[in-house]
């Protein structure tokens, strides 16, 4: 990857992309077999689900995330990822529910990126569901922490009427 990033050669870049895809596919194969062998290991389910999400296999990732969400230590991350799956699968009501379940356990100090992403995505879902007041609230939570996070400020201002 480092060589491909510093290189201007298309063949090197294509090779790096191909190797990255192959590595991800092998990880999926290994984790799938481990998940079958150790069905109680919820960390494996979460890791496998995250790889499947990279391939946009929402229907395969969702049941794994639901199981991983039963672990107190993995619950928040699993719920946020589950919400993302539902967003991409066009199930906004279910996505909102998952994001809202994750909110009480989000910790800005330990996982600031997850905190911002969850609030931002929840605001986007609320905006799509025509719940402007909630969207403004969640965008506000993001802006308080990171004023320039994605387009949160612009979206909030638009919802507030300029």
Buried (B, 14 or more C-beta within 10 A) or exposed (E): EEEBEEEEEEEBBEBBEEEEEEEBEEBBEEBBEBBEEEEEBBEBBBBBBBBBBEEEBBEBBBEBBBBBBEBEEBBBBBBBBBBBBBBEBEBBEBBBBBBBBBBEBBEEEEBEEBBBBBBBBBBBBBBBBEBBEBBBBBBBBBBEBBEEBBEBBEBBEBBEEE
